[in-house]
Amino acid sequence: MDFTSEKFQRKIEPFKFSSTEDQYTLFLEAGSGYLTDLFESRSDEGFVGNGYDWESLAEIFLAEIYEGEDDSFEFDSEADTFVVYSEDGESLADFALAFKEACEDEGLIADLFSRAELR
């Protein structure tokens, strides 16, 4: 998979994928408006759609749905950005596609989010 291609980048929007010589990064600007309604559905519990909320959702996705090399992923989210790193670009690109697909499935992502934990 050519994860440097424009086609790949468009498939995972609004997530972004970048790389350096030895590390690959998937990130999302939290508060960008993506899945706002999902996070608002649990706002009374403190969810706001920040990077930590996205990280919690991604971890549930990894644990319950994704069968990739999740042990090669390292999260480093902040309040304003969801971030996951890996030294394995192919694995992270596969995760990016699968996670974006799950995010587009309203029922699936709502079900996963119901088990996300506030940080």
CORKAZI-V190867 format. One record per pair of residues at least 24 apart in sequence whose C-alpha atoms are under 10 Angstrom apart, sorted by the first residue. I is the first residue (numbers start at 1). GAP is how many residues later the second one is. D is the distance in Angstrom with one decimal. If there is no record, write none. Layout:
I;GAP;D + I;GAP;D
This chain:
1;88;9.6 + 1;89;7.1 + 1;92;8.0 + 1;93;8.6 + 2;87;9.8 + 2;88;8.7 + 2;91;8.9 + 3;86;7.9 + 3;87;7.8 + 3;89;9.4 + 3;90;6.4 + 3;91;9.2 + 3;93;9.9 + 4;89;9.7 + 8;85;8.7 + 8;88;9.7 + 8;89;8.5 + 9;84;9.9 + 9;87;9.9 + 9;88;9.7 + 11;85;9.2 + 11;86;7.2 + 11;89;8.1 + 11;90;9.1 + 12;81;9.2 + 12;84;6.5 + 12;85;6.1 + 12;86;9.1 + 12;87;8.7 + 12;88;5.8 + 12;89;8.4 + 13;83;9.7 + 13;84;9.8 + 13;87;8.0 + 14;86;8.9 + 15;67;9.1 + 15;68;9.7 + 15;81;7.9 + 15;82;9.7 + 15;84;9.8 + 15;85;7.9 + 16;67;9.7 + 16;80;8.9 + 17;66;9.9 + 17;67;9.8 + 17;68;9.8 + 17;72;9.5 + 17;75;8.9 + 17;76;7.8 + 17;79;8.2 + 18;67;9.7 + 18;71;9.3 + 18;75;10.0 + 19;66;9.4 + 19;67;9.6 + 19;68;9.3 + 19;70;8.0 + 20;67;9.6 + 21;66;9.4 + 22;64;8.8 + 22;65;6.0 + 22;66;8.6 + 22;67;9.1 + 23;62;6.8 + 23;63;5.8 + 23;64;4.7 + 23;65;7.4 + 23;66;7.5 + 24;49;9.8 + 24;60;8.4 + 24;61;5.6 + 24;62;5.3 + 24;63;5.9 + 24;64;7.0 + 24;65;5.5 + 24;66;9.1 + 24;67;9.7 + 24;68;7.3 + 24;69;8.8 + 25;48;9.6 + 25;49;9.5 + 25;50;9.7 + 25;58;6.9 + 25;59;5.8 + 25;60;4.6 + 25;61;6.6 + 25;62;8.8 + 25;63;9.8 + 25;64;8.3 + 25;67;7.8 + 25;68;9.1 + 25;71;9.9 + 26;49;9.6 + 26;56;8.1 + 26;57;5.8 + 26;58;5.3 + 26;59;6.5 + 26;60;8.7 + 26;63;9.8 + 26;66;7.4 + 26;67;8.1 + 26;69;9.3 + 26;70;7.1 + 27;24;9.2 + 27;48;9.9 + 27;49;9.7 + 27;50;8.6 + 27;54;6.8 + 27;55;5.3 + 27;56;4.4 + 27;57;6.4 + 27;58;8.7 + 27;69;9.4 + 28;26;8.8 + 28;49;9.4 + 28;52;8.7 + 28;53;5.7 + 28;54;5.1 + 28;55;6.8 + 28;56;9.4 + 29;49;9.8 + 29;50;9.4 + 29;51;6.2 + 29;52;4.7 + 29;53;6.5 + 29;54;8.9 + 30;24;7.9 + 30;47;9.6 + 30;48;8.9 + 30;49;7.4 + 30;50;5.0 + 30;51;4.9 + 30;52;6.3 + 30;53;9.8 + 31;48;9.4 + 31;49;7.1 + 31;50;8.4 + 32;48;9.4 + 32;49;9.6 + 34;69;9.4 + 35;68;7.9 + 35;69;9.0 + 35;71;9.3 + 35;74;9.5 + 35;75;10.0 + 38;65;9.9 + 38;68;8.8 + 38;71;8.3 + 38;72;6.7 + 38;75;7.9 + 38;76;9.6 + 39;71;9.3 + 39;74;8.3 + 41;69;9.1 + 41;72;9.6 + 41;73;9.5 + 42;71;9.0 + 42;72;8.4 + 42;74;10.0 + 42;76;9.9 + 45;72;9.6 + 45;73;7.8 + 46;72;7.1 + 46;73;9.2 + 47;69;9.6 + 47;70;9.0 + 47;71;6.6 + 47;72;9.0 + 48;31;9.7 + 48;70;9.7 + 49;30;8.9 + 49;31;9.1 + 49;32;9.8 + 49;33;9.6 + 50;27;8.8 + 50;28;7.7 + 50;29;5.2 + 50;30;5.8 + 50;31;6.8 + 50;32;7.4 + 51;25;8.9 + 51;26;5.2 + 51;27;5.3 + 51;28;4.9 + 51;29;5.6 + 51;30;4.6 + 51;31;4.0 + 51;32;7.4 + 52;24;8.9 + 52;25;5.9 + 52;26;6.3 + 52;27;6.2 + 52;28;8.6 + 52;29;8.0 + 52;30;6.8 + 52;31;9.2 + 52;65;9.6 + 52;66;7.9 + 52;67;6.5 + 53;24;9.2 + 53;25;9.7 + 53;26;8.7 + 53;28;10.0 + 53;29;8.3 + 53;60;9.3 + 53;63;7.7 + 53;64;7.8 + 53;65;6.6 + 53;66;7.2 + 54;24;10.0 + 54;25;9.8 + 54;27;8.7 + 54;28;6.0 + 54;29;8.9 + 54;59;9.4 + 54;62;9.0 + 55;26;9.5 + 55;27;6.2 + 55;28;7.7 + 55;29;8.3 + 55;61;9.0 + 55;62;9.7 + 55;63;9.9 + 55;64;9.4 + 56;26;9.8 + 56;56;9.8 + 56;57;8.4 + 56;59;8.9 + 56;60;5.5 + 56;61;6.1 + 56;62;7.3 + 56;63;7.8 + 57;42;9.8 + 57;46;9.8 + 57;52;8.4 + 57;53;9.8 + 57;55;6.9 + 57;56;5.8 + 57;57;9.0 + 57;58;8.1 + 57;59;5.5 + 57;60;8.1 + 57;61;9.7 + 58;24;9.5 + 58;26;9.4 + 58;37;9.8 + 58;41;7.5 + 58;45;9.8 + 58;51;10.0 + 58;54;9.0 + 58;55;9.1 + 58;58;8.8 + 59;53;9.6 + 59;57;8.2 + 59;58;9.7 + 60;49;9.9 + 60;52;6.3 + 60;53;7.7 + 60;54;9.6 + 60;55;7.2 + 60;56;6.5 + 60;57;9.0 + 61;34;9.8 + 61;37;9.4 + 61;38;7.3 + 61;41;8.3 + 61;42;9.8 + 61;47;9.6 + 61;48;8.5 + 61;51;6.6 + 61;52;8.8 + 61;54;10.0 + 61;55;9.4 + 62;33;8.7 + 62;36;9.9 + 62;37;8.7 + 64;48;8.3 + 65;33;9.2 + 65;34;9.3 + 65;37;9.1 + 65;43;9.9 + 65;47;9.2 + 66;28;9.7 + 66;29;7.5 + 66;32;7.5 + 66;33;8.2 + 66;36;9.8 + 67;28;9.1 + 68;24;8.8 + 68;26;7.9 + 68;27;7.1 + 68;30;9.8 + 69;25;9.6 + 69;26;8.7 + 70;25;8.5
